[in-house]
Amino acid sequence: FSLIIFSFLQKLSPYLSLGRWLLVGRLVRYLHPSEEELRRAAGTPSNYQGRGKGRKGDKKNHKDSTDNNFTVPRTIDIALDTAPVEAVDLLQLRFYPDYQWLVDFSLSAGVVYFLTEVYYTIGPRSEFNISMLWCMLAIGFALRVLMAQTAMYFRLENGGEKILCVTFGFFFLVAAMGVLVVDESILEFGLEEGYENFSTGAKSFLKQQDVDYQGPVSFLTFKIILSFVCAILGALLTFPGLRYGKLHIDALKYARESRFKQLLLQLNFILPLVIILLWIKPIGRTMLCGKHWRATYKHLQESQFDILRLLLIAAMFLLRLCLMPTHLQAHLNTAYEKVENLKKESGRISGVEFQKLVARIFYYLCVVTLQYLTPLILLLFLMFLQKTLGEYSWSSVLGKDMEDYFASFSQNSTQASEGAGISSSLNSTTLESIGETAAQFSLTFVNLRQVFSAQWYRGLLSFVTWWVCASWFTTSAFGMYYHSNVGST
């Protein structure tokens, strides 16, 4: 089912591209002035050759030198032309193929996941949920884009970005070690319970397979390995976080006339912090689920609270996606700001450098867009994995009665499907060997599900989702502080 839907969506992507639609016609870019416009604004005639006479041997390269090395005052008064972003303009941008592929693939994977969830709500759940494969592929592509962009900063001649990334990597390593030693009564990931369940299930499964194995590594070793994974994730999210902090400041500056948009932008920035706090048990579950000793009633049921945290991630994704044009336009407007700031300096600048100063902003538009979108896509599909593999239910947000109703409805469909399969196998005598093989495969699959249980997925994916959100918000807050205080001085 999901393969058919996914193939259909991929066939449509060359004609209907979400990545192209998000950028084309919604943004306005600044055009760099031509050489003739720069000369006219600077009051320099086109045939100006500078002081002195060139030697005879220099005549061959005289035209190139005058065209490429002419200078203009930094205080030049020139107005930049604007033009809407068109599809043909995007083809030359850096990382545009990666951006279009990631966005279009994520859309296809999201549609497949949604339709699969609808199918499993009204149909049997005995089949393997193959939409999890597409979710893991989307996460893999998002991580690949983050690694490619981080490698881009490492290849720069200036070593400042490399040092910054390594510094944040070590910072997040120490922070992850500190988080992992916090008791479950404060940070409720369920990681220890999930790992114990995984260890017990693995020993039991290997014993059934007659394999002499002492079991997985100790929980302390697992925490150390997880800390290094968290450090890598934090380092990969360093530059996207710093970029978002800068975009947030610029977007607020251009939204001064609209208080409603300012409110949305502030909510957009603070929403990850709300999600982070919901995993702190005294603030989240204890207060909202009425577990405090002074509480007289419950605001939410346990199952409602669990699914609420996941729904907030989906809400953050939608809000940031809606506000993406505002942030990207704020980035494109920095071309005008750079020209205005250049007027405050003395001296001269070459015409080519002036043109590069303006053109560079649009050239890196897809880099900025990926830094804005990739952590969002990573969080969204981690949430999908946590919901499905952790065996949560979307209907639980409506209350216990609706959750039981949908669960019983799906259970009846599963039993009917299994009954039909059994009756058909009893009426057939030629498929007995195939039926035995399928039964053995089903038994092995059930045993593996006992190893990788819902408790294991809940603990691991809950921690990873929280960590991605926390590290991204930390770097975003640092970026906002730096660009509003240190960078502006």
PENORLIN-V715713 format. One record per residue. N is the residue number from 0. RES is the residue in one letter. PSI is psi in whole degrees, -180 to 180 (999 if undefined). OMEGA is omega in whole degrees, -180 to 180 (* if undefined). NEAR is the number of other ideal C-beta (glycine too) atoms within 8 Angstrom. Layout:
# PENORLIN-V715713
n = {N | N}
res = {RES | RES}
psi = {PSI | PSI}
omega = {OMEGA | OMEGA}
near = {NEAR | NEAR}
This chain:
# PENORLIN-V715713
n = {0 | 1 | 2 | 3 | 4 | 5 | 6 | 7 | 8 | 9 | 10 | 11 | 12 | 13 | 14 | 15 | 16 | 17 | 18 | 19 | 20 | 21 | 22 | 23 | 24 | 25 | 26 | 27 | 28 | 29 | 30 | 31 | 32 | 33 | 34 | 35 | 36 | 37 | 38 | 39 | 40 | 41 | 42 | 43 | 44 | 45 | 46 | 47 | 48 | 49 | 50 | 51 | 52 | 53 | 54 | 55 | 56 | 57 | 58 | 59 | 60 | 61 | 62 | 63 | 64 | 65 | 66 | 67 | 68 | 69 | 70 | 71 | 72 | 73 | 74 | 75 | 76 | 77 | 78 | 79 | 80 | 81 | 82 | 83 | 84 | 85 | 86 | 87 | 88 | 89 | 90 | 91 | 92 | 93 | 94 | 95 | 96 | 97 | 98 | 99 | 100 | 101 | 102 | 103 | 104 | 105 | 106 | 107 | 108 | 109 | 110 | 111 | 112 | 113 | 114 | 115 | 116 | 117 | 118 | 119 | 120 | 121 | 122 | 123 | 124 | 125 | 126 | 127 | 128 | 129 | 130 | 131 | 132 | 133 | 134 | 135 | 136 | 137 | 138 | 139 | 140 | 141 | 142 | 143 | 144 | 145 | 146 | 147 | 148 | 149 | 150 | 151 | 152 | 153 | 154 | 155 | 156 | 157 | 158 | 159 | 160 | 161 | 162 | 163 | 164 | 165 | 166 | 167 | 168 | 169 | 170 | 171 | 172 | 173 | 174 | 175 | 176 | 177 | 178 | 179 | 180 | 181 | 182 | 183 | 184 | 185 | 186 | 187 | 188 | 189 | 190 | 191 | 192 | 193 | 194 | 195 | 196 | 197 | 198 | 199 | 200 | 201 | 202 | 203 | 204 | 205 | 206 | 207 | 208 | 209 | 210 | 211 | 212 | 213 | 214 | 215 | 216 | 217 | 218 | 219 | 220 | 221 | 222 | 223 | 224 | 225 | 226 | 227 | 228 | 229 | 230 | 231 | 232 | 233 | 234 | 235 | 236 | 237 | 238 | 239 | 240 | 241 | 242 | 243 | 244 | 245 | 246 | 247 | 248 | 249 | 250 | 251 | 252 | 253 | 254 | 255 | 256 | 257 | 258 | 259 | 260 | 261 | 262 | 263 | 264 | 265 | 266 | 267 | 268 | 269 | 270 | 271 | 272 | 273 | 274 | 275 | 276 | 277 | 278 | 279 | 280 | 281 | 282 | 283 | 284 | 285 | 286 | 287 | 288 | 289 | 290 | 291 | 292 | 293 | 294 | 295 | 296 | 297 | 298 | 299 | 300 | 301 | 302 | 303 | 304 | 305 | 306 | 307 | 308 | 309 | 310 | 311 | 312 | 313 | 314 | 315 | 316 | 317 | 318 | 319 | 320 | 321 | 322 | 323 | 324 | 325 | 326 | 327 | 328 | 329 | 330 | 331 | 332 | 333 | 334 | 335 | 336 | 337 | 338 | 339 | 340 | 341 | 342 | 343 | 344 | 345 | 346 | 347 | 348 | 349 | 350 | 351 | 352 | 353 | 354 | 355 | 356 | 357 | 358 | 359 | 360 | 361 | 362 | 363 | 364 | 365 | 366 | 367 | 368 | 369 | 370 | 371 | 372 | 373 | 374 | 375 | 376 | 377 | 378 | 379 | 380 | 381 | 382 | 383 | 384 | 385 | 386 | 387 | 388 | 389 | 390 | 391 | 392 | 393 | 394 | 395 | 396 | 397 | 398 | 399 | 400 | 401 | 402 | 403 | 404 | 405 | 406 | 407 | 408 | 409 | 410 | 411 | 412 | 413 | 414 | 415 | 416 | 417 | 418 | 419 | 420 | 421 | 422 | 423 | 424 | 425 | 426 | 427 | 428 | 429 | 430 | 431 | 432 | 433 | 434 | 435 | 436 | 437 | 438 | 439 | 440 | 441 | 442 | 443 | 444 | 445 | 446 | 447 | 448 | 449 | 450 | 451 | 452 | 453 | 454 | 455 | 456 | 457 | 458 | 459 | 460 | 461 | 462 | 463 | 464 | 465 | 466 | 467 | 468 | 469 | 470 | 471 | 472 | 473 | 474 | 475 | 476 | 477 | 478 | 479 | 480 | 481 | 482 | 483 | 484 | 485 | 486 | 487 | 488}
res = {F | S | L | I | I | F | S | F | L | Q | K | L | S | P | Y | L | S | L | G | R | W | L | L | V | G | R | L | V | R | Y | L | H | P | S | E | E | E | L | R | R | A | A | G | T | P | S | N | Y | Q | G | R | G | K | G | R | K | G | D | K | K | N | H | K | D | S | T | D | N | N | F | T | V | P | R | T | I | D | I | A | L | D | T | A | P | V | E | A | V | D | L | L | Q | L | R | F | Y | P | D | Y | Q | W | L | V | D | F | S | L | S | A | G | V | V | Y | F | L | T | E | V | Y | Y | T | I | G | P | R | S | E | F | N | I | S | M | L | W | C | M | L | A | I | G | F | A | L | R | V | L | M | A | Q | T | A | M | Y | F | R | L | E | N | G | G | E | K | I | L | C | V | T | F | G | F | F | F | L | V | A | A | M | G | V | L | V | V | D | E | S | I | L | E | F | G | L | E | E | G | Y | E | N | F | S | T | G | A | K | S | F | L | K | Q | Q | D | V | D | Y | Q | G | P | V | S | F | L | T | F | K | I | I | L | S | F | V | C | A | I | L | G | A | L | L | T | F | P | G | L | R | Y | G | K | L | H | I | D | A | L | K | Y | A | R | E | S | R | F | K | Q | L | L | L | Q | L | N | F | I | L | P | L | V | I | I | L | L | W | I | K | P | I | G | R | T | M | L | C | G | K | H | W | R | A | T | Y | K | H | L | Q | E | S | Q | F | D | I | L | R | L | L | L | I | A | A | M | F | L | L | R | L | C | L | M | P | T | H | L | Q | A | H | L | N | T | A | Y | E | K | V | E | N | L | K | K | E | S | G | R | I | S | G | V | E | F | Q | K | L | V | A | R | I | F | Y | Y | L | C | V | V | T | L | Q | Y | L | T | P | L | I | L | L | L | F | L | M | F | L | Q | K | T | L | G | E | Y | S | W | S | S | V | L | G | K | D | M | E | D | Y | F | A | S | F | S | Q | N | S | T | Q | A | S | E | G | A | G | I | S | S | S | L | N | S | T | T | L | E | S | I | G | E | T | A | A | Q | F | S | L | T | F | V | N | L | R | Q | V | F | S | A | Q | W | Y | R | G | L | L | S | F | V | T | W | W | V | C | A | S | W | F | T | T | S | A | F | G | M | Y | Y | H | S | N | V | G | S | T}
psi = {-53 | -31 | -39 | -46 | -42 | -41 | -40 | -43 | -37 | -31 | -29 | -20 | -36 | -23 | -36 | 95 | 120 | -39 | -42 | -38 | -33 | -24 | -35 | 130 | -3 | -14 | 155 | 129 | 157 | 133 | 137 | 143 | 150 | 170 | -40 | -39 | -38 | -43 | -41 | -40 | -32 | -8 | 24 | 123 | 156 | -30 | 19 | 130 | 9 | -175 | 147 | 169 | 138 | 156 | 163 | -34 | -13 | -1 | -30 | -40 | 10 | -39 | -43 | -38 | -38 | -30 | -36 | -21 | 12 | 147 | 157 | 156 | 144 | -24 | 20 | 136 | 99 | 139 | 130 | 131 | 154 | 158 | 144 | 149 | 123 | 165 | -37 | -26 | -26 | -21 | -28 | -5 | 148 | 138 | 14 | -43 | -40 | -40 | -48 | -41 | -45 | -45 | -45 | -39 | -40 | -39 | -46 | -44 | -37 | -41 | -42 | -42 | -43 | -47 | -35 | -38 | -40 | -41 | -43 | -18 | -39 | -7 | -175 | 149 | 11 | -20 | 157 | 132 | 95 | -11 | -21 | -31 | -43 | -35 | -43 | -34 | -41 | -41 | -41 | -42 | -38 | -43 | -36 | -40 | -42 | -41 | -38 | -40 | -37 | -41 | -32 | -42 | -32 | -25 | -5 | 148 | -37 | 125 | 7 | -43 | -39 | -45 | -40 | -43 | -44 | -39 | -46 | -33 | -45 | -36 | -45 | -27 | -46 | -41 | -40 | -40 | -38 | -40 | -39 | -16 | -4 | 140 | 152 | -18 | -12 | -55 | 107 | 83 | -28 | 24 | -42 | -44 | -41 | -39 | -37 | -41 | -41 | -43 | -44 | -44 | -37 | -42 | -43 | -41 | -45 | -31 | -39 | -28 | 8 | 42 | 126 | 103 | 135 | -9 | 176 | 179 | 166 | 162 | -32 | -44 | -40 | -39 | -40 | -45 | -43 | -32 | -42 | -36 | -41 | -37 | -41 | -44 | -43 | -39 | -39 | -28 | 5 | -57 | -37 | -37 | -44 | -39 | -42 | -36 | -41 | -43 | -37 | -42 | -45 | -39 | -39 | -36 | -36 | -1 | 26 | -30 | -13 | 107 | -33 | -43 | -36 | -40 | -43 | -40 | -41 | -40 | -38 | -38 | -36 | -15 | -39 | -34 | -39 | -42 | -41 | -43 | -26 | -17 | -4 | 113 | -45 | -26 | -40 | -83 | -40 | -41 | -45 | -27 | 11 | 33 | -2 | 148 | -20 | -1 | 137 | -17 | 165 | 131 | -37 | 150 | 165 | -47 | -34 | -40 | -40 | -45 | -24 | -40 | -38 | -38 | -31 | -34 | -42 | -39 | -40 | -39 | -47 | -40 | -45 | -32 | -39 | -33 | 3 | -44 | -35 | -44 | -40 | -36 | -36 | -36 | -44 | -29 | -14 | -19 | -44 | -40 | -39 | -39 | -40 | -40 | -29 | -30 | -19 | -7 | 158 | 165 | -165 | 161 | 144 | 151 | -36 | -42 | -36 | -42 | -41 | -34 | -38 | -44 | -28 | -32 | -46 | -32 | -33 | 21 | -44 | -29 | -46 | -41 | -42 | -38 | -27 | -41 | -35 | -46 | -33 | -46 | -40 | -46 | -41 | -46 | -25 | -39 | -40 | -45 | -44 | -39 | -48 | -50 | -28 | -1 | 43 | 169 | 131 | -32 | -13 | -21 | -21 | -6 | 168 | -38 | -45 | -35 | -44 | -36 | -50 | -34 | -43 | -36 | -44 | -35 | -40 | -38 | -38 | -44 | -40 | -39 | -42 | -39 | -40 | -38 | -38 | -44 | -39 | -34 | -31 | -32 | -7 | 135 | -12 | -9 | 25 | -43 | -39 | -38 | -38 | -42 | -42 | -36 | -40 | -41 | -41 | -39 | -43 | -40 | -40 | -41 | -39 | -35 | -26 | -30 | -55 | 76 | 174 | -35 | -38 | -47 | -38 | -46 | -49 | -51 | -31 | -43 | -45 | -42 | -45 | -40 | -42 | -44 | -42 | -44 | -37 | -42 | -37 | -48 | -32 | -43 | -40 | -41 | -40 | -42 | -43 | -48 | -22 | -21 | -63 | -49 | -24 | -11 | 999}
omega = {-178 | 178 | 179 | -180 | -177 | 178 | 179 | -179 | 179 | 176 | -180 | -172 | 178 | -177 | -180 | -177 | 177 | 179 | 178 | -179 | -179 | -176 | -173 | 175 | -179 | -175 | 177 | -178 | 177 | -180 | 178 | -178 | 177 | 180 | 180 | 179 | 178 | 179 | -179 | 179 | 180 | -179 | -180 | 180 | -176 | -178 | -179 | -175 | 177 | -177 | 175 | 180 | 178 | 177 | -177 | -179 | -179 | -175 | -177 | -178 | -176 | -178 | -180 | -178 | -180 | -178 | -171 | -174 | 178 | -178 | 177 | 177 | 177 | 180 | -177 | -180 | -178 | 180 | 180 | 176 | 179 | 178 | 177 | 180 | 179 | -177 | -179 | 179 | -175 | -174 | -177 | -173 | 179 | 179 | 179 | 177 | 178 | 180 | -177 | 180 | -178 | -178 | -178 | 178 | 179 | 176 | 180 | 179 | 178 | 178 | 177 | 179 | -179 | -180 | 178 | 177 | 176 | -180 | -179 | 176 | -177 | -177 | -179 | 179 | -178 | -179 | 177 | -178 | -175 | 177 | 176 | 177 | 179 | 176 | 179 | 176 | 178 | 177 | 179 | 178 | 178 | 178 | 178 | 178 | 178 | 179 | 179 | 179 | 176 | 177 | 177 | 178 | 179 | -179 | 179 | 180 | 177 | -175 | -178 | -180 | 179 | 180 | 180 | -179 | 179 | 179 | 177 | 177 | 177 | 177 | 180 | 175 | 178 | 180 | 180 | 177 | 178 | -180 | -175 | 177 | 178 | -177 | 180 | 178 | 178 | 176 | -172 | 174 | -173 | -176 | -179 | 178 | 179 | 180 | 175 | 177 | 178 | -179 | 179 | 180 | 179 | 178 | -180 | -179 | -180 | 176 | 177 | 178 | 179 | 178 | 180 | -175 | -176 | 180 | -179 | 179 | -180 | -179 | 178 | 178 | 177 | 178 | 180 | 178 | -180 | 178 | 179 | 175 | 178 | 178 | 178 | 178 | 179 | 178 | 179 | -179 | -178 | -176 | 172 | 178 | 178 | 179 | -179 | 176 | 177 | 179 | -180 | 179 | -180 | 180 | 177 | -179 | -179 | 179 | -177 | -176 | -178 | 179 | 180 | 179 | 176 | 178 | 179 | 179 | 178 | 176 | 178 | -179 | -172 | -176 | 175 | 177 | 177 | 179 | 179 | -177 | -180 | 176 | 174 | -168 | 179 | -180 | -175 | -172 | -177 | -177 | -174 | -179 | 174 | 179 | 177 | -174 | 179 | -177 | 179 | 178 | -179 | 174 | -178 | 170 | -179 | -179 | 177 | 180 | -180 | -178 | 178 | 179 | 179 | 179 | 177 | 176 | 177 | 178 | 177 | 178 | -179 | -179 | -179 | 176 | 178 | -179 | -179 | 177 | 178 | -180 | -179 | 176 | 175 | 176 | -180 | 179 | 179 | 175 | 177 | -180 | 180 | 178 | 178 | 178 | 179 | 180 | 180 | -179 | 178 | 179 | -177 | 179 | -180 | -179 | 179 | 179 | 177 | 178 | 178 | 180 | -180 | -174 | -177 | -178 | 180 | -178 | -179 | -179 | -179 | 174 | 179 | 180 | 178 | 177 | 177 | -171 | -171 | 176 | 177 | 179 | 178 | 179 | -177 | -177 | 169 | 176 | 177 | 178 | -179 | -179 | -174 | -178 | 176 | 176 | 170 | -179 | 177 | -177 | -179 | 178 | 179 | 179 | -177 | -177 | 179 | 178 | 178 | -179 | -180 | 178 | 179 | 179 | 179 | 180 | 178 | 178 | 179 | 180 | 178 | 179 | 179 | 179 | 178 | 179 | -179 | -179 | 180 | 179 | 178 | -179 | -178 | 179 | -177 | -177 | -177 | -179 | 177 | 178 | 178 | 178 | 178 | 179 | 177 | 178 | 179 | 179 | 178 | 179 | 178 | 179 | 177 | 177 | 175 | 176 | 178 | -174 | 178 | 179 | 178 | 180 | 179 | -179 | -176 | -177 | 176 | 179 | -178 | 178 | 179 | -177 | 178 | 179 | -178 | -179 | 178 | 179 | 180 | 179 | 177 | 178 | 177 | 179 | 178 | 178 | -177 | -175 | 179 | -177 | -175 | -175 | -178 | -179 | *}
near = {7 | 11 | 7 | 7 | 11 | 12 | 8 | 8 | 12 | 8 | 7 | 8 | 10 | 5 | 5 | 6 | 11 | 9 | 12 | 10 | 8 | 11 | 12 | 10 | 6 | 7 | 12 | 9 | 14 | 14 | 9 | 11 | 12 | 6 | 9 | 7 | 9 | 16 | 14 | 7 | 11 | 9 | 4 | 8 | 5 | 6 | 4 | 9 | 6 | 5 | 2 | 4 | 3 | 8 | 5 | 5 | 5 | 9 | 7 | 5 | 7 | 10 | 6 | 7 | 9 | 11 | 8 | 8 | 7 | 13 | 7 | 15 | 8 | 11 | 8 | 11 | 5 | 9 | 3 | 12 | 7 | 7 | 8 | 7 | 13 | 9 | 7 | 5 | 10 | 14 | 7 | 6 | 12 | 7 | 12 | 11 | 6 | 11 | 13 | 11 | 10 | 16 | 13 | 12 | 11 | 14 | 10 | 13 | 15 | 9 | 10 | 14 | 12 | 8 | 11 | 13 | 11 | 8 | 9 | 11 | 11 | 8 | 9 | 11 | 8 | 6 | 5 | 4 | 8 | 9 | 14 | 10 | 7 | 14 | 14 | 10 | 10 | 13 | 12 | 8 | 12 | 15 | 10 | 8 | 13 | 14 | 9 | 10 | 14 | 13 | 8 | 9 | 11 | 9 | 5 | 9 | 3 | 5 | 7 | 6 | 11 | 10 | 8 | 9 | 14 | 9 | 8 | 12 | 13 | 9 | 9 | 14 | 13 | 8 | 10 | 14 | 11 | 8 | 10 | 10 | 6 | 7 | 5 | 11 | 5 | 9 | 10 | 11 | 10 | 11 | 12 | 9 | 10 | 15 | 12 | 9 | 11 | 13 | 10 | 8 | 13 | 12 | 10 | 10 | 12 | 9 | 8 | 7 | 6 | 4 | 6 | 2 | 7 | 2 | 6 | 6 | 5 | 5 | 8 | 6 | 8 | 11 | 11 | 9 | 9 | 11 | 12 | 9 | 8 | 15 | 13 | 9 | 13 | 19 | 13 | 11 | 14 | 14 | 12 | 16 | 17 | 13 | 12 | 14 | 17 | 11 | 14 | 14 | 11 | 13 | 13 | 11 | 8 | 10 | 11 | 7 | 3 | 7 | 5 | 6 | 9 | 11 | 8 | 10 | 14 | 9 | 9 | 12 | 10 | 8 | 12 | 13 | 8 | 9 | 14 | 12 | 9 | 12 | 13 | 11 | 12 | 7 | 8 | 14 | 10 | 10 | 11 | 10 | 12 | 9 | 7 | 7 | 3 | 4 | 9 | 4 | 5 | 8 | 7 | 9 | 10 | 8 | 11 | 11 | 14 | 10 | 14 | 11 | 12 | 12 | 9 | 12 | 14 | 10 | 9 | 14 | 11 | 8 | 12 | 11 | 9 | 6 | 12 | 12 | 9 | 12 | 14 | 15 | 11 | 13 | 12 | 14 | 11 | 10 | 14 | 9 | 8 | 11 | 12 | 8 | 8 | 12 | 10 | 5 | 8 | 4 | 6 | 7 | 11 | 11 | 12 | 7 | 8 | 15 | 12 | 9 | 12 | 15 | 9 | 8 | 14 | 12 | 9 | 10 | 17 | 13 | 11 | 12 | 13 | 14 | 12 | 15 | 13 | 13 | 13 | 12 | 12 | 13 | 15 | 13 | 15 | 13 | 12 | 11 | 14 | 15 | 11 | 13 | 12 | 11 | 6 | 12 | 10 | 9 | 11 | 15 | 9 | 6 | 9 | 8 | 6 | 10 | 13 | 8 | 9 | 11 | 10 | 8 | 10 | 14 | 8 | 8 | 12 | 11 | 8 | 9 | 11 | 10 | 8 | 8 | 8 | 8 | 8 | 8 | 9 | 6 | 5 | 8 | 4 | 4 | 8 | 8 | 6 | 7 | 9 | 8 | 8 | 8 | 8 | 8 | 8 | 8 | 8 | 8 | 9 | 8 | 10 | 9 | 8 | 9 | 12 | 9 | 12 | 8 | 10 | 14 | 14 | 13 | 15 | 10 | 13 | 14 | 11 | 10 | 13 | 12 | 13 | 14 | 13 | 10 | 14 | 15 | 12 | 10 | 16 | 15 | 9 | 11 | 14 | 13 | 10 | 11 | 12 | 8 | 8 | 7 | 7 | 6 | 4}
